[in-house]
Amino acid sequence: FDLDGYIVIKNVLSAEEVGELNGIADEKMREVEGDGGYRHAGRPSTWGMPYQRLFDHPRIMPYLLTFLGPKVRIDHDYCIFMQKGAKRGRLHGGDNGYEGDHWYKYRDGVIRTGLTVVTFFTTPARKGDGGFCCVPGTHKTNFLSSIPKDVREFERDAHYVVQPEVES
């Protein structure tokens, strides 16, 4: 985590949890506005207990407590529905000097960060499928504005942008 700024934790959700989450999401997707292949829904925590249980999932909490300390806060929750070939988002985040919660520190064996995102994949994402992408190490860079705009907007591929492959 300290080197790349992200980790992939395998086998967090059971097959039963994935099935339950996907069943609810399939129903909710019909209600979400969007351009066909890309839809964004706010507050899936209102979709019932299966989604609420993700907040303090026992396979995730040890990591959050390590990175954030004994107090964690939920800022917002959302769900992204994507289909292959759909429009892409953009690279964002990192310590840009303007947002007070975008910081990262490591000192004396202790990691602390002001902004941590947990993403649950309920379908596999293979190389090139889309989903979470980042530039490893930019969580602690002072040169974020040096990443070219066309790379940040996914208008040009760059060897340093990584999309980790994940299972559901």
DSSP file (Angstrom, degrees, kcal/mol; ACC not computed):
  #  RESIDUE AA STRUCTURE BP1 BP2  ACC     N-H-->O    O-->H-N    N-H-->O    O-->H-N    TCO  KAPPA ALPHA  PHI   PSI    X-CA   Y-CA   Z-CA
    1    1 A F     >        0   0    0      0, 0.0     4,-2.1     0, 0.0   136,-0.2   0.000 360.0 360.0 360.0 -43.2    0.0    0.0    0.0
    2    2 A D  T  4  +     0   0    0      1,-0.2   137,-0.1     2,-0.2   138,-0.0   0.884 360.0  40.3 -62.4 -37.5    2.7    2.4    0.9
    3    3 A L  T  4 S+     0   0    0      1,-0.1    -1,-0.2     3,-0.1     0, 0.0   0.945 130.4  22.6 -76.6 -49.6    4.5    1.9   -2.5
    4    4 A D  T  4 S-     0   0    0      2,-0.2   133,-2.1   132,-0.2   134,-0.3   0.775  91.7-127.1 -94.0 -29.3    1.5    1.8   -4.9
    5    5 A G  S  < S+     0   0    0     -4,-2.1     2,-0.3     1,-0.2    -3,-0.1   0.475  83.3  59.7  91.1   2.0   -1.3    3.6   -3.0
    6    6 A Y        -     0   0    0     -5,-0.1     2,-0.3     2,-0.0    -2,-0.2  -0.983  59.1-161.4-152.5 159.3   -3.7    0.7   -3.4
    7    7 A I        -     0   0    0     -2,-0.3     2,-0.6    -3,-0.1     0, 0.0  -0.981  16.1-137.7-138.0 152.2   -4.1   -3.0   -2.5
    8    8 A V        -     0   0    0     -2,-0.3     2,-0.7   157,-0.0    -2,-0.0  -0.962  16.6-160.6-109.4 119.0   -6.3   -5.7   -3.9
    9    9 A I    >   -     0   0    0     -2,-0.6     3,-0.5     0, 0.0     2,-0.1  -0.893  15.4-145.8-102.3 116.3   -7.7   -7.9   -1.2
   10   10 A K  T 3   +     0   0    0     -2,-0.7   158,-0.0     1,-0.2   156,-0.0  -0.449  69.0  14.3 -85.0 154.1   -8.9  -11.2   -2.6
   11   11 A N  T 3  S+     0   0    0     -2,-0.1    -1,-0.2     1,-0.1   157,-0.0   0.818  73.3 140.9  57.7  38.2  -11.9  -13.3   -1.5
   12   12 A V    <   +     0   0    0     -3,-0.5     2,-0.4     1,-0.1    47,-0.1   0.946  63.7  47.1 -71.9 -49.2  -13.5  -10.5    0.6
   13   13 A L  S    S-     0   0    0    155,-0.1     2,-0.1    46,-0.1    -1,-0.1  -0.745  82.8-130.3 -98.2 140.5  -17.0  -11.4   -0.5
   14   14 A S     >  -     0   0    0     -2,-0.4     4,-2.5     1,-0.1     5,-0.2  -0.370  30.5-106.6 -76.9 165.0  -18.5  -14.9   -0.5
   15   15 A A  H  > S+     0   0    0      1,-0.2     4,-2.4     2,-0.2     5,-0.1   0.864 123.3  53.7 -60.1 -35.5  -20.3  -16.2   -3.6
   16   16 A E  H  > S+     0   0    0      2,-0.2     4,-2.4     1,-0.2    -1,-0.2   0.912 108.4  48.1 -66.3 -42.8  -23.6  -15.8   -1.6
   17   17 A E  H  > S+     0   0    0      2,-0.2     4,-2.8     1,-0.2     5,-0.2   0.928 112.2  49.3 -63.4 -44.4  -22.8  -12.1   -0.8
   18   18 A V  H  X S+     0   0    0     -4,-2.5     4,-2.8     1,-0.2     5,-0.2   0.927 111.8  49.2 -60.7 -45.1  -21.9  -11.4   -4.5
   19   19 A G  H  X S+     0   0    0     -4,-2.4     4,-2.1    -5,-0.2    -1,-0.2   0.908 112.7  46.9 -61.0 -43.3  -25.1  -13.1   -5.6
   20   20 A E  H  X S+     0   0    0     -4,-2.4     4,-1.9     2,-0.2    -2,-0.2   0.922 114.3  46.8 -65.8 -44.9  -27.3  -11.1   -3.2
   21   21 A L  H  X S+     0   0    0     -4,-2.8     4,-2.7     1,-0.2    -2,-0.2   0.913 113.6  48.5 -63.2 -43.3  -25.6   -7.8   -4.0
   22   22 A N  H  X S+     0   0    0     -4,-2.8     4,-2.8    -5,-0.2    -1,-0.2   0.868 107.5  55.6 -66.9 -36.2  -25.9   -8.4   -7.7
   23   23 A G  H  X S+     0   0    0     -4,-2.1     4,-1.3    -5,-0.2    -1,-0.2   0.928 112.9  41.3 -60.9 -45.0  -29.6   -9.4   -7.4
   24   24 A I  H  X S+     0   0    0     -4,-1.9     4,-2.4     2,-0.2    -2,-0.2   0.923 114.6  52.0 -67.6 -44.6  -30.4   -6.1   -5.7
   25   25 A A  H  X S+     0   0    0     -4,-2.7     4,-2.7     1,-0.2    -2,-0.2   0.881 104.3  56.7 -61.7 -39.2  -28.1   -4.1   -8.1
   26   26 A D  H  X S+     0   0    0     -4,-2.8     4,-0.7     1,-0.2    -1,-0.2   0.898 110.9  44.4 -59.9 -39.4  -29.8   -5.6  -11.2
   27   27 A E  H >< S+     0   0    0     -4,-1.3     3,-0.6    -3,-0.2     4,-0.4   0.927 115.8  46.3 -67.8 -45.5  -33.2   -4.4   -9.9
   28   28 A K  H >X S+     0   0    0     -4,-2.4     3,-1.7     1,-0.2     4,-0.6   0.814  99.1  69.1 -69.2 -31.5  -31.8   -0.9   -9.0
   29   29 A M  H >< S+     0   0    0     -4,-2.7     3,-1.0     1,-0.3    -1,-0.2   0.838  91.4  61.4 -58.4 -33.0  -29.9   -0.5  -12.3
   30   30 A R  T << S+     0   0    0     -4,-0.7    -1,-0.3    -3,-0.6    -2,-0.2   0.773 104.9  48.7 -64.2 -24.6  -33.2   -0.2  -14.1
   31   31 A E  T <4 S+     0   0    0     -3,-1.7     2,-0.4    -4,-0.4    -1,-0.2   0.570  91.6  97.2 -90.5 -10.7  -34.1    2.9  -12.0
   32   32 A V    <<  -     0   0    0     -3,-1.0     2,-0.1    -4,-0.6     9,-0.1  -0.676  68.8-135.6 -91.2 128.9  -30.7    4.7  -12.5
   33   33 A E        +     0   0    0     -2,-0.4     7,-0.6     7,-0.2     2,-0.3  -0.453  48.1 115.1 -73.0 150.7  -30.4    7.4  -15.2
   34   34 A G  E    S-A   39   0A   0      5,-0.2     2,-1.5    -2,-0.1     5,-0.2  -0.928  73.6 -70.5 165.5 175.5  -27.3    7.2  -17.4
   35   35 A D  E >  S-A   38   0A   0      3,-1.1     2,-2.3    -2,-0.3     3,-0.7  -0.526  70.1-101.8 -91.5  70.0  -26.0    6.8  -20.9
   36   36 A G  T 3  S+     0   0    0     -2,-1.5    -1,-0.1     1,-0.3     3,-0.1  -0.218 115.8  42.8  56.7 -73.9  -26.6    3.0  -21.3
   37   37 A G  T 3  S+     0   0    0     -2,-2.3    46,-2.1     1,-0.2     2,-0.4   0.618 117.2  44.3 -82.9 -13.4  -23.1    1.7  -20.6
   38   38 A Y  E <   +AB  35  82A   0     -3,-0.7    -3,-1.1    44,-0.2     2,-0.4  -0.974  63.4 164.8-136.2 121.2  -22.3    3.9  -17.7
   39   39 A R  E     -AB  34  81A   0     42,-2.6    42,-3.1    -2,-0.4     2,-0.5  -0.995  18.2-157.5-136.8 143.2  -24.6    4.7  -14.8
   40   40 A H  E     - B   0  80A   0     -7,-0.6     2,-0.5    -2,-0.4    40,-0.2  -0.980   9.1-171.8-123.7 124.6  -23.8    6.2  -11.4
   41   41 A A  E     - B   0  79A   0     38,-3.1    38,-2.9    -2,-0.5     2,-0.2  -0.969  13.8-140.7-120.6 129.5  -26.1    5.7   -8.4
   42   42 A G  E    S+ B   0  78A   0     -2,-0.5    36,-0.2    36,-0.2    34,-0.0  -0.575  72.1  10.4 -85.4 149.9  -25.8    7.4   -5.1
   43   43 A R    >   +     0   0    0     34,-2.6     3,-2.0    -2,-0.2    -1,-0.2   0.884  53.6 172.7  56.9  56.0  -26.3    5.9   -1.7
   44   44 A P  G >  S+     0   0    0      0, 0.0     3,-2.3     0, 0.0     7,-0.2   0.683  71.3  81.9 -63.2 -14.0  -26.6    2.1   -2.3
   45   45 A S  G >  S+     0   0    0      1,-0.3     3,-0.7     2,-0.2     7,-0.2   0.716  83.2  61.6 -62.4 -17.7  -26.6    1.8    1.5
   46   46 A T  G <  S+     0   0    0     -3,-2.0    -1,-0.3     1,-0.2     3,-0.1   0.473  83.5  81.3 -84.1  -1.4  -30.3    2.6    1.3
   47   47 A W  G <  S-     0   0    0     -3,-2.3    -1,-0.2     1,-0.3     2,-0.2   0.431 107.4 -86.1 -84.9   0.9  -30.8   -0.5   -0.8
   48   48 A G    X>  -     0   0    0     -3,-0.7     4,-1.7     1,-0.2     3,-1.0  -0.573  56.5 -48.1 122.8 176.2  -30.9   -2.7    2.3
   49   49 A M  H 3> S+     0   0    0      1,-0.2     4,-2.7     2,-0.2     5,-0.2   0.806 120.1  64.8 -57.7 -38.0  -28.8   -4.7    4.8
   50   50 A P  H 34 S+     0   0    0      0, 0.0     4,-0.3     0, 0.0    -1,-0.2   0.895 111.3  38.7 -56.1 -37.2  -26.6   -6.5    2.2
   51   51 A Y  H X4 S+     0   0    0     -3,-1.0     3,-1.0    -7,-0.2     4,-0.4   0.842 113.4  55.0 -79.7 -34.5  -25.2   -3.1    1.1
   52   52 A Q  H >< S+     0   0    0     -4,-1.7     3,-1.3     1,-0.2     4,-0.5   0.848  99.0  62.8 -66.1 -33.2  -25.1   -1.7    4.7
   53   53 A R  T 3< S+     0   0    0     -4,-2.7     3,-0.4     1,-0.2    -1,-0.2   0.699  89.3  70.6 -66.0 -17.5  -23.0   -4.7    5.8
   54   54 A L  T X  S+     0   0    0     -3,-1.0     3,-1.2    -4,-0.3    -1,-0.2   0.802  83.9  71.1 -68.0 -27.7  -20.2   -3.6    3.4
   55   55 A F  T <  S+     0   0    0     -3,-1.3    -1,-0.2    -4,-0.4    -2,-0.2   0.882 116.2  18.0 -59.1 -41.0  -19.4   -0.6    5.6
   56   56 A D  T 3  S+     0   0    0     -4,-0.5    -1,-0.3    -3,-0.4    -2,-0.2  -0.184  84.1 168.9-124.9  41.8  -17.8   -2.6    8.4
   57   57 A H    X>  -     0   0    0     -3,-1.2     4,-2.5     1,-0.2     3,-1.9  -0.320  38.9-130.3 -57.3 130.8  -17.2   -5.8    6.5
   58   58 A P  T 34 S+     0   0    0      0, 0.0    -1,-0.2     0, 0.0    -4,-0.0   0.707 106.0  54.9 -62.0 -20.6  -14.9   -8.0    8.8
   59   59 A R  T 34 S+     0   0    0    -47,-0.1     4,-0.2     2,-0.1    -2,-0.1   0.633 116.4  37.2 -84.9 -13.1  -12.5   -8.7    5.9
   60   60 A I  T X> S+     0   0    0     -3,-1.9     4,-1.8     2,-0.1     3,-1.1   0.774  97.9  74.6-104.3 -37.3  -12.0   -4.9    5.3
   61   61 A M  H 3X S+     0   0    0     -4,-2.5     4,-2.8     1,-0.3     5,-0.3   0.830  89.3  59.0 -54.3 -40.0  -12.0   -3.4    8.7
   62   62 A P  H 3> S+     0   0    0      0, 0.0     4,-1.5     0, 0.0    -1,-0.3   0.892 108.9  46.6 -57.4 -36.7   -8.5   -4.5    9.8
   63   63 A Y  H <> S+     0   0    0     -3,-1.1     4,-2.5     2,-0.2     5,-0.2   0.928 112.3  49.1 -68.9 -45.6   -7.1   -2.7    6.8
   64   64 A L  H  X>S+     0   0    0     -4,-1.8     4,-3.1     1,-0.2     5,-0.5   0.910 110.8  50.1 -61.8 -41.9   -9.1    0.5    7.5
   65   65 A L  H  X5S+     0   0    0     -4,-2.8     4,-1.3     1,-0.2    -1,-0.2   0.851 111.6  49.6 -65.9 -33.2   -8.1    0.5   11.2
   66   66 A T  H  <5S+     0   0    0     -4,-1.5    45,-0.4    -5,-0.3    -2,-0.2   0.915 120.0  35.1 -68.7 -43.5   -4.4    0.1   10.2
   67   67 A F  H  <5S+     0   0    0     -4,-2.5    46,-1.0     1,-0.1    -2,-0.2   0.818 131.7  27.3 -82.3 -32.5   -4.5    2.9    7.6
   68   68 A L  H  <5S-     0   0    0     -4,-3.1     3,-0.3     1,-0.3    -3,-0.2   0.650 100.4-126.6-107.0 -19.1   -6.9    5.3    9.4
   69   69 A G     << -     0   0    0     -4,-1.3    -1,-0.3    -5,-0.5    -2,-0.1  -0.518  55.9 -39.4  94.3-171.3   -6.5    4.6   13.1
   70   70 A P  S    S+     0   0    0      0, 0.0     2,-0.5     0, 0.0    -1,-0.2   0.577 122.2  64.7 -73.2  -8.9   -9.3    3.8   15.5
   71   71 A K        +     0   0    0     -3,-0.3     2,-0.3    -6,-0.1     0, 0.0  -0.962  61.1 178.8-119.4 125.5  -11.8    6.2   14.1
   72   72 A V        -     0   0    0     -2,-0.5     2,-0.4     2,-0.0    -7,-0.0  -0.892   8.7-160.4-121.3 154.7  -13.3    5.9   10.6
   73   73 A R        -     0   0    0     -2,-0.3     2,-0.6     0, 0.0    -2,-0.0  -0.993  13.9-138.2-135.7 139.4  -15.8    8.1    8.9
   74   74 A I        +     0   0    0     -2,-0.4     3,-0.1     1,-0.2    -2,-0.0  -0.887  19.9 177.8 -99.1 120.3  -18.0    7.4    5.9
   75   75 A D        -     0   0    0     -2,-0.6     2,-0.3     1,-0.4    -1,-0.2   0.900  62.8 -30.4 -86.9 -47.6  -18.1   10.4    3.6
   76   76 A H        -     0   0    0      2,-0.0    -1,-0.4   -34,-0.0     2,-0.4  -0.982  49.8-144.6-164.4 161.4  -20.3    9.0    0.8
   77   77 A D        +     0   0    0     -2,-0.3   -34,-2.6    -3,-0.1     2,-0.3  -0.991  23.5 162.3-135.0 145.8  -21.3    5.8   -0.9
   78   78 A Y  E     -B   42   0A   0     -2,-0.4     2,-0.4   -36,-0.2   -36,-0.2  -0.968  26.5-134.5-155.1 166.9  -22.1    5.2   -4.5
   79   79 A C  E     -B   41   0A   0    -38,-2.9   -38,-3.1    -2,-0.3     2,-0.5  -0.988  11.7-156.4-129.7 136.2  -22.4    2.4   -7.1
   80   80 A I  E     -B   40   0A   0     -2,-0.4     2,-0.6   -40,-0.2   -40,-0.2  -0.965   1.9-160.8-115.8 125.9  -21.1    2.5  -10.7
   81   81 A F  E     +B   39   0A   0    -42,-3.1   -42,-2.6    -2,-0.5     2,-0.4  -0.928  20.9 176.1-102.5 120.2  -22.7    0.3  -13.3
   82   82 A M  E     -B   38   0A   0     -2,-0.6     2,-0.4   -44,-0.2   -44,-0.2  -0.965  17.6-164.5-128.8 144.1  -20.3   -0.1  -16.3
   83   83 A Q    >   -     0   0    0    -46,-2.1     3,-2.3    -2,-0.4   -46,-0.0  -0.939  43.4 -85.9-120.3 148.9  -20.5   -2.1  -19.5
   84   84 A K  T 3  S+     0   0    0     -2,-0.4     3,-0.1     1,-0.3    45,-0.1  -0.243 116.3  22.8 -54.0 133.8  -17.5   -2.8  -21.7
   85   85 A G  T 3  S+     0   0    0      1,-0.3    -1,-0.3    44,-0.2     3,-0.1   0.365  92.1 135.4  89.8  -3.8  -17.0    0.0  -24.2
   86   86 A A    <   -     0   0    0     -3,-2.3    -1,-0.3   -49,-0.2   -50,-0.1  -0.255  67.1 -78.6 -72.7 164.6  -18.8    2.6  -22.1
   87   87 A K        -     0   0    0    -52,-0.2     2,-0.2    -3,-0.1    -1,-0.2  -0.224  51.2-125.6 -59.5 154.1  -17.4    6.0  -21.5
   88   88 A R        -     0   0    0      1,-0.2    -1,-0.1    65,-0.2   -50,-0.0  -0.617   7.4-134.4-100.1 159.5  -14.7    6.3  -19.0
   89   89 A G        -     0   0    0     -2,-0.2     2,-0.3    42,-0.2    -1,-0.2   0.344  35.9-105.1 -79.6-138.2  -14.4    8.5  -15.9
   90   90 A R        -     0   0    0     43,-0.1     2,-0.3    64,-0.0    63,-0.2  -0.979  26.5 -93.1-149.9 159.5  -11.1   10.3  -15.3
   91   91 A L        +     0   0    0     61,-2.8     2,-0.3    -2,-0.3    43,-0.1  -0.605  58.8 153.5 -71.9 133.9   -8.1   10.0  -13.0
   92   92 A H        +     0   0    0     -2,-0.3     2,-0.1     0, 0.0    -2,-0.0  -0.933  19.9  56.0-152.7 173.0   -8.7   12.2   -9.9
   93   93 A G        +     0   0    0     -2,-0.3     9,-0.1     1,-0.1     2,-0.0  -0.456  45.0 116.8  95.1-168.4   -7.6   12.4   -6.3
   94   94 A G  S    S-     0   0    0     -2,-0.1     2,-1.3    21,-0.1    45,-0.2  -0.070  82.7 -49.9  86.6 166.8   -4.3   12.7   -4.6
   95   95 A D        +     0   0    0     43,-0.5    49,-0.3    46,-0.2     8,-0.1  -0.608  61.0 164.7 -77.9  96.4   -2.8   15.5   -2.6
   96   96 A N        -     0   0    0     -2,-1.3    -1,-0.2     3,-0.2     7,-0.1   0.415  53.9-114.5 -94.7   1.6   -3.5   18.4   -4.9
   97   97 A G  S    S+     0   0    0      5,-0.3    -2,-0.1     2,-0.3     3,-0.1   0.377 103.1  71.6  84.5  -4.9   -2.9   21.0   -2.2
   98   98 A Y  S    S+     0   0    0      1,-0.2     2,-0.6     4,-0.1    -3,-0.1   0.732  80.4  66.6-112.4 -33.7   -6.5   22.2   -2.2
   99   99 A E    >   -     0   0    0      1,-0.1     3,-1.5     3,-0.1    -2,-0.3  -0.834  68.0-150.3 -99.7 121.6   -8.6   19.5   -0.6
  100  100 A G  T 3  S+     0   0    0     -2,-0.6    -1,-0.1     1,-0.3    -5,-0.0   0.655  91.7  53.8 -67.3 -17.9   -7.8   19.0    3.1
  101  101 A D  T 3  S+     0   0    0      1,-0.1     2,-1.3    12,-0.0    -1,-0.3   0.470  83.5  91.0 -97.0  -0.1   -8.6   15.3    3.2
  102  102 A H    <   +     0   0    0     -3,-1.5    -5,-0.3    12,-0.1     2,-0.3  -0.638  62.7 115.4 -95.0  78.1   -6.3   14.2    0.3
  103  103 A W        -     0   0    0     -2,-1.3    11,-2.0    -8,-0.1    12,-0.6  -0.961  41.9-164.1-143.4 160.9   -3.1   13.4    2.3
  104  104 A Y  E     +C  113   0B   0     -2,-0.3     2,-0.3     9,-0.2     9,-0.2  -0.990   9.8 177.0-147.4 134.7   -0.9   10.5    3.1
  105  105 A K  E     -C  112   0B   0      7,-2.9     7,-2.6    -2,-0.3     2,-0.4  -0.995  11.3-172.7-140.3 146.4    1.8   10.0    5.7
  106  106 A Y  E     +C  111   0B   0     -2,-0.3     2,-0.3     5,-0.2     5,-0.2  -0.978  19.8 157.5-136.0 124.0    4.0    7.1    6.8
  107  107 A R  E >   -C  110   0B   0      3,-2.2     3,-1.8    -2,-0.4    -2,-0.0  -0.971  63.5 -10.1-150.5 132.1    6.2    7.5    9.9
  108  108 A D  T 3  S-     0   0    0     -2,-0.3     3,-0.1     1,-0.3    -1,-0.0   0.847 128.4 -49.0  51.8  42.2    7.8    5.0   12.3
  109  109 A G  T 3  S+     0   0    0      1,-0.2     2,-0.5     0, 0.0    -1,-0.3   0.547 114.0 114.4  81.4   7.1    5.9    2.1   10.8
  110  110 A V  E <   -C  107   0B   0     -3,-1.8    -3,-2.2     2,-0.0     2,-0.4  -0.954  50.4-155.3-118.9 126.8    2.5    3.7   11.0
  111  111 A I  E     +C  106   0B   0     -2,-0.5     2,-0.4   -45,-0.4    -5,-0.2  -0.809  15.6 175.6 -95.1 136.3    0.4    4.6    7.9
  112  112 A R  E     +C  105   0B   0     -7,-2.6    -7,-2.9    -2,-0.4     2,-0.3  -0.994   0.6 175.7-139.0 138.4   -2.2    7.4    8.1
  113  113 A T  E     -C  104   0B   0    -46,-1.0    -9,-0.2    -2,-0.4     3,-0.1  -0.997  28.3-148.2-143.4 144.9   -4.3    8.7    5.3
  114  114 A G  S    S+     0   0    0    -11,-2.0     2,-0.4    -2,-0.3   -12,-0.1   0.641  89.1  37.0 -87.5 -15.4   -7.0   11.3    5.1
  115  115 A L        +     0   0    0    -12,-0.6     2,-0.4     2,-0.0    -1,-0.2  -0.947  62.7 169.5-143.0 117.6   -8.9    9.7    2.2
  116  116 A T        -     0   0    0     -2,-0.4     2,-0.4    -3,-0.1   -52,-0.0  -0.996  15.4-157.5-129.1 132.1   -9.3    6.0    1.7
  117  117 A V        -     0   0    0     -2,-0.4     2,-0.5     2,-0.0    -2,-0.0  -0.910   0.2-160.3-110.3 134.7  -11.7    4.4   -0.9
  118  118 A V        -     0   0    0     -2,-0.4     2,-0.5     2,-0.0    -2,-0.0  -0.972  10.3-169.2-112.1 125.0  -13.0    0.9   -0.6
  119  119 A T        -     0   0    0     -2,-0.5     2,-0.6     2,-0.0    -2,-0.0  -0.963   7.1-159.6-117.0 126.8  -14.3   -0.6   -3.9
  120  120 A F        -     0   0    0     -2,-0.5     2,-0.6  -108,-0.0    48,-0.1  -0.926   7.8-154.8-104.5 122.5  -16.2   -3.9   -4.0
  121  121 A F        -     0   0    0     -2,-0.6     4,-0.1    46,-0.2    46,-0.0  -0.856  14.2-178.7 -95.7 125.3  -16.2   -5.6   -7.4
  122  122 A T  S    S+     0   0    0     -2,-0.6    46,-0.2     1,-0.1    -1,-0.1   0.342  75.6  39.4-105.3   5.2  -19.2   -7.9   -7.9
  123  123 A T  S    S-     0   0    0     44,-0.2    -1,-0.1  -101,-0.0    43,-0.1  -0.973  99.2 -94.8-141.1 152.8  -18.1   -8.9  -11.3
  124  124 A P        -     0   0    0      0, 0.0     2,-0.5     0, 0.0    43,-0.2  -0.294  29.6-153.9 -64.4 151.7  -14.6   -9.7  -12.5
  125  125 A A  B     -D  166   0C   0     41,-2.4    41,-2.1    -4,-0.1     2,-0.1  -0.941  14.2-169.3-128.9 109.2  -12.6   -6.9  -14.2
  126  126 A R    >   -     0   0    0     -2,-0.5     3,-2.9    39,-0.2     4,-0.5  -0.431  44.5 -62.2 -91.0 168.2   -9.9   -8.1  -16.6
  127  127 A K  T 3  S+     0   0    0      1,-0.3    -1,-0.2     2,-0.1    38,-0.0  -0.269 127.2  11.8 -52.0 126.0   -7.1   -6.1  -18.2
  128  128 A G  T 3  S+     0   0    0     35,-0.2    -1,-0.3    -3,-0.1     3,-0.1   0.334  96.4 107.5  86.7  -7.1   -8.8   -3.4  -20.3
  129  129 A D  S <  S-     0   0    0     -3,-2.9   -44,-0.2     1,-0.2     2,-0.2   0.777  77.6-130.6 -72.7 -25.5  -12.3   -4.0  -19.0
  130  130 A G        +     0   0    0     -4,-0.5     2,-0.4     2,-0.1    -1,-0.2  -0.524  57.6 114.6 100.1-174.5  -12.3   -0.7  -17.0
  131  131 A G  S    S+     0   0    0     -2,-0.2     2,-0.2    -3,-0.1   -42,-0.2  -0.891  74.9  20.2 108.7-142.5  -13.1    0.0  -13.4
  132  132 A F        +     0   0    0     -2,-0.4     2,-0.3    32,-0.1    -2,-0.1  -0.450  68.8 169.4 -67.6 128.2  -10.6    1.2  -10.9
  133  133 A C        +     0   0    0     -2,-0.2     2,-0.3    30,-0.2    30,-0.2  -0.969   1.3 158.6-134.4 151.8   -7.5    2.8  -12.5
  134  134 A C  B     -E  162   0D   0     28,-2.3    28,-3.5    -2,-0.3  -129,-0.0  -0.976  44.7-111.4-159.2 170.7   -4.6    4.7  -10.9
  135  135 A V    >   -     0   0    0     -2,-0.3     3,-2.1    26,-0.2     4,-0.2  -0.950  48.8-121.8-107.2 106.7   -1.1    5.9  -11.3
  136  136 A P  T 3  S+     0   0    0      0, 0.0  -131,-0.2     0, 0.0  -132,-0.2  -0.178  91.6  18.7 -53.4 135.7    0.8    3.9   -8.6
  137  137 A G  T >  S+     0   0    0   -133,-2.1     3,-1.6  -136,-0.2  -132,-0.1   0.263  86.1 113.0  91.9 -11.0    2.5    6.1   -6.1
  138  138 A T  G X   +     0   0    0     -3,-2.1     3,-1.1  -134,-0.3   -43,-0.5   0.597  57.3  81.8 -74.0  -6.7    0.6    9.3   -6.8
  139  139 A H  G 3  S+     0   0    0      1,-0.2    -1,-0.3  -135,-0.2   -44,-0.1   0.691 106.1  29.9 -66.9 -15.3   -1.0    9.2   -3.3
  140  140 A K  G <  S+     0   0    0     -3,-1.6    -1,-0.2   -37,-0.1     2,-0.2   0.068  96.1 117.5-130.8  26.3    2.2   10.8   -2.1
  141  141 A T    <   -     0   0    0     -3,-1.1     3,-0.2     1,-0.1   -46,-0.2  -0.590  49.4-158.3 -93.5 156.5    3.4   12.8   -5.0
  142  142 A N  S    S+     0   0    0     -2,-0.2     3,-0.2     1,-0.1    -1,-0.1   0.196  88.1  68.2-107.4  10.7    3.9   16.6   -5.3
  143  143 A F    >   +     0   0    0      1,-0.1     3,-1.9     2,-0.1     4,-0.3  -0.058  52.7 128.2-122.3  31.7    3.7   16.5   -9.1
  144  144 A L  G >  S+     0   0    0    -49,-0.3     3,-1.7     1,-0.3    -1,-0.1   0.875  72.8  57.9 -57.3 -39.8    0.0   15.5   -9.6
  145  145 A S  G 3  S+     0   0    0      1,-0.3    -1,-0.3    -3,-0.2     4,-0.1   0.622  92.4  72.2 -68.9  -9.8   -0.5   18.4  -12.0
  146  146 A S  G <  S+     0   0    0     -3,-1.9    -1,-0.3     2,-0.1    -2,-0.2   0.606  70.2 100.7 -80.3 -11.4    2.3   17.1  -14.2
  147  147 A I  S <  S-     0   0    0     -3,-1.7     5,-0.1    -4,-0.3    -3,-0.0  -0.648  88.3-110.8 -73.3 121.0    0.1   14.2  -15.3
  148  148 A P    >>  -     0   0    0      0, 0.0     4,-2.4     0, 0.0     3,-0.8  -0.170  16.3-124.8 -57.8 144.6   -1.0   15.3  -18.8
  149  149 A K  H 3> S+     0   0    0      1,-0.3     4,-2.2     2,-0.2     6,-0.2   0.877 110.0  56.8 -58.2 -41.1   -4.7   16.2  -19.1
  150  150 A D  H 34>S+     0   0    0      1,-0.2     5,-2.7     2,-0.2     6,-1.4   0.800 109.5  46.5 -65.9 -26.0   -5.2   13.7  -22.0
  151  151 A V  H X45S+     0   0    0     -3,-0.8     3,-1.6     4,-0.2    -2,-0.2   0.905 111.0  51.1 -76.5 -44.8   -3.9   10.9  -19.8
  152  152 A R  H 3<5S+     0   0    0     -4,-2.4   -61,-2.8     1,-0.3    -2,-0.2   0.828 113.6  45.9 -60.0 -31.5   -6.1   12.0  -16.8
  153  153 A E  T 3<5S-     0   0    0     -4,-2.2    -1,-0.3   -63,-0.2    -2,-0.2   0.352 113.5-118.8 -93.1   4.9   -9.1   12.0  -19.2
  154  154 A F  T < 5S+     0   0    0     -3,-1.6    -3,-0.2     2,-0.2     3,-0.1   0.790  78.7 125.9  59.9  30.8   -8.2    8.6  -20.7
  155  155 A E  S   <S+     0   0    0     -5,-2.7     2,-0.4     1,-0.2    -4,-0.2   0.619  76.3  31.6 -87.1 -15.4   -7.9   10.2  -24.1
  156  156 A R  S    S-     0   0    0     -6,-1.4    -1,-0.2    -5,-0.1    -2,-0.2  -0.994  84.2-125.1-142.3 133.3   -4.4    8.7  -24.4
  157  157 A D        -     0   0    0     -2,-0.4     2,-0.4    -3,-0.1    -6,-0.1  -0.507  26.2-168.1 -74.0 145.6   -3.0    5.5  -22.9
  158  158 A A    >   -     0   0    0     -2,-0.2     3,-1.8    -7,-0.1    -2,-0.0  -0.999  27.6-131.1-136.7 139.2    0.1    5.8  -20.8
  159  159 A H  T 3  S+     0   0    0     -2,-0.4    -1,-0.1     1,-0.3    -2,-0.0   0.721 105.5  59.4 -61.5 -21.8    2.3    2.9  -19.5
  160  160 A Y  T 3  S+     0   0    0    -25,-0.1     2,-0.5     2,-0.1    -1,-0.3   0.491  82.1  93.4 -90.7  -3.2    2.2    4.3  -16.0
  161  161 A V    <   -     0   0    0     -3,-1.8     2,-0.4   -26,-0.2   -26,-0.2  -0.811  63.5-161.5 -89.7 127.6   -1.7    4.1  -15.6
  162  162 A V  B     -E  134   0D   0    -28,-3.5   -28,-2.3    -2,-0.5    -2,-0.1  -0.901  21.2-171.1-116.1 136.7   -2.6    0.7  -14.0
  163  163 A Q        -     0   0    0     -2,-0.4   -30,-0.2   -30,-0.2   -35,-0.2  -0.907  26.9-141.7-121.1  99.6   -6.0   -1.1  -14.0
  164  164 A P        -     0   0    0      0, 0.0     2,-0.4     0, 0.0   -32,-0.1  -0.323  15.0-121.9 -62.9 140.3   -5.6   -4.0  -11.5
  165  165 A E        -     0   0    0    -41,-0.0     2,-0.3   -38,-0.0   -39,-0.2  -0.678  39.2-179.4 -80.6 136.0   -7.3   -7.2  -12.6
  166  166 A V  B     -D  125   0C   0    -41,-2.1   -41,-2.4    -2,-0.4     2,-0.2  -0.946  24.0-136.6-136.9 156.4   -9.8   -8.4   -9.9
  167  167 A E              0   0    0     -2,-0.3   -46,-0.2   -43,-0.2   -44,-0.2  -0.603 360.0 360.0 -97.7 166.9  -12.2  -11.2   -9.3
  168  168 A S              0   0    0     -2,-0.2  -155,-0.1   -46,-0.2    -1,-0.0   0.479 360.0 360.0 -78.9 360.0  -15.7  -10.7   -7.9
